[in-house]
Amino acid sequence: HFVFDQADTPWDIMVGAGTGVAPFMARIHEILQLDRQSQKKLWCIFGFRSQELVLYKEELKLLREKYGGRLRIDYVLSREQTNPDGSRMYCGDFVAQHPEIIQRVVQDQSASLYICGILGLEVKIDEAFEHYCAELGINWQDMKEKLCSEHRWIQEVY
């Protein structure tokens, strides 16, 4: 089961693949609809094989229309999108290609990162963070331990 800690950050970045998206739906509703005082922003990176397999598509569309400034959703479609080298795109590739995600978590300390989905989903995300940190001279393993202890890096992969 997936547990959300209440790290006090302006952003929650949620990376989910397939049925790993389900726990994030409750979080989205909690933040946007139940906690009316919150100004927290949500960035959802949801991976599916194709557009036809996207879960909660209509519900997310309505939420984005209603809370547009606070909810960003990017779909990563592994059978429809490719990386610059022609290989299939996965959530980890998306994170690597959007360093502002990593910057918010590592440098600005303005975001919490949640990862949920199939075992292996976390590997490319971890590699992207490690590469980014290496360029800054930051030891990634130490930083990851710090993020975990602050409840700003939470993953559930199965």
C-alpha positions as CSV (number, residue, x, y, z in Angstrom):
1,H,0.0,0.0,0.0
2,F,1.1,3.5,-0.7
3,V,1.4,6.1,2.2
4,F,1.7,9.8,1.6
5,D,3.7,11.6,4.2
6,Q,2.8,15.2,4.8
7,A,6.1,16.9,3.8
8,D,5.5,20.6,3.7
9,T,6.5,21.4,0.2
10,P,4.8,23.6,-2.4
11,W,4.9,20.8,-5.0
12,D,4.1,17.1,-5.0
13,I,5.6,15.4,-8.1
14,M,3.9,12.0,-8.7
15,V,5.3,9.5,-11.1
16,G,3.1,6.5,-11.7
17,A,2.9,3.8,-14.3
18,G,-0.2,1.6,-15.1
19,T,-2.2,0.8,-12.0
20,G,0.5,2.7,-10.0
21,V,-1.6,5.8,-10.9
22,A,-4.5,4.7,-8.6
23,P,-3.0,5.8,-5.3
24,F,-2.3,9.3,-6.7
25,M,-5.9,9.8,-7.6
26,A,-6.8,10.0,-3.9
27,R,-4.0,12.4,-3.3
28,I,-5.1,14.6,-6.1
29,H,-8.6,14.8,-4.7
30,E,-7.4,15.3,-1.2
31,I,-5.1,18.2,-2.1
32,L,-7.4,19.9,-4.7
33,Q,-10.8,19.3,-3.4
34,L,-10.7,18.6,0.3
35,D,-7.9,20.9,1.5
36,R,-9.3,24.2,0.3
37,Q,-6.6,26.2,2.2
38,S,-3.7,24.4,0.5
39,Q,-1.9,26.1,-2.4
40,K,0.1,23.0,-3.1
41,K,0.7,22.3,-6.8
42,L,0.7,18.8,-8.3
43,W,2.8,17.5,-11.2
44,C,1.7,14.1,-12.4
45,I,3.8,12.1,-14.8
46,F,1.7,9.1,-15.7
47,G,3.0,6.3,-17.9
48,F,0.9,4.0,-20.0
49,R,1.5,1.9,-23.1
50,S,-0.9,3.9,-25.3
51,Q,-3.5,6.6,-25.2
52,E,-6.3,4.0,-25.1
53,L,-4.9,2.5,-21.9
54,V,-4.8,5.8,-19.9
55,L,-6.7,5.4,-16.7
56,Y,-8.9,8.1,-15.2
57,K,-8.5,10.2,-18.4
58,E,-11.8,12.0,-18.3
59,E,-11.7,12.6,-14.5
60,L,-8.2,14.0,-14.8
61,K,-9.3,16.2,-17.7
62,L,-12.1,17.7,-15.6
63,L,-9.8,18.3,-12.6
64,R,-7.2,19.9,-14.8
65,E,-9.9,22.3,-16.3
66,K,-11.1,23.2,-12.8
67,Y,-7.7,23.5,-11.1
68,G,-5.5,24.2,-14.1
69,G,-2.9,26.4,-12.3
70,R,-2.3,23.8,-9.6
71,L,-2.4,20.5,-11.6
72,R,-0.1,19.6,-14.4
73,I,-0.4,16.2,-16.0
74,D,2.0,14.7,-18.5
75,Y,1.3,11.3,-20.1
76,V,4.2,9.2,-21.1
77,L,3.1,6.7,-23.7
78,S,5.7,4.0,-24.3
79,R,4.3,2.6,-27.5
80,E,3.5,6.0,-29.0
81,Q,6.4,8.3,-27.9
82,T,10.1,7.9,-28.5
83,N,13.3,9.4,-27.1
84,P,15.5,11.4,-29.5
85,D,17.5,8.2,-30.2
86,G,14.3,6.4,-31.3
87,S,13.9,4.2,-28.2
88,R,10.6,3.9,-26.4
89,M,10.0,6.7,-23.9
90,Y,9.3,5.7,-20.2
91,C,8.6,7.8,-17.1
92,G,12.3,7.8,-16.2
93,D,13.2,9.2,-19.6
94,F,10.7,12.0,-19.2
95,V,12.2,12.9,-15.8
96,A,15.7,12.9,-17.2
97,Q,14.5,15.2,-20.1
98,H,12.9,17.7,-17.6
99,P,15.6,18.7,-15.2
100,E,13.3,21.2,-13.5
101,I,11.7,18.2,-11.8
102,I,15.0,17.2,-10.3
103,Q,15.9,20.8,-9.5
104,R,12.7,21.3,-7.5
105,V,13.4,18.2,-5.4
106,V,17.2,18.5,-5.0
107,Q,18.2,22.1,-5.2
108,D,15.1,24.2,-4.4
109,Q,13.8,21.6,-1.9
110,S,10.4,22.8,-3.0
111,A,9.0,19.4,-4.0
112,S,8.3,15.9,-2.7
113,L,8.6,13.0,-5.2
114,Y,6.3,10.0,-5.1
115,I,6.9,7.0,-7.3
116,C,4.4,4.1,-7.7
117,G,4.2,1.3,-10.2
118,I,6.0,-1.6,-11.7
119,L,9.3,-2.8,-10.3
120,G,12.0,-1.0,-12.4
121,L,10.1,2.2,-12.8
122,E,12.4,3.8,-10.2
123,V,15.6,2.8,-11.9
124,K,15.7,5.4,-14.6
125,I,14.4,8.0,-12.3
126,D,17.2,7.2,-9.8
127,E,19.7,7.4,-12.7
128,A,18.4,10.8,-13.8
129,F,18.8,12.1,-10.3
130,E,22.2,10.6,-9.9
131,H,23.4,12.2,-13.2
132,Y,22.0,15.6,-12.2
133,C,23.6,15.5,-8.8
134,A,27.0,14.4,-10.2
135,E,27.0,17.5,-12.4
136,L,26.5,19.6,-9.3
137,G,29.1,17.7,-7.3
138,I,26.5,16.3,-5.0
139,N,26.7,12.7,-3.7
140,W,23.4,11.2,-4.9
141,Q,23.2,8.4,-2.3
142,D,23.7,10.9,0.5
143,M,21.1,13.2,-1.0
144,K,18.6,10.3,-1.5
145,E,19.0,9.3,2.1
146,K,18.3,12.9,3.2
147,L,15.2,13.1,0.9
148,C,13.9,9.8,2.3
149,S,14.5,10.9,5.9
150,E,12.6,14.1,5.2
151,H,9.8,12.1,3.6
152,R,10.3,13.9,0.3
153,W,11.2,10.7,-1.7
154,I,8.7,7.9,-1.3
155,Q,8.4,5.0,-3.7
156,E,6.4,1.9,-3.8
157,V,7.3,-0.5,-6.7
158,Y,6.1,-4.0,-7.1
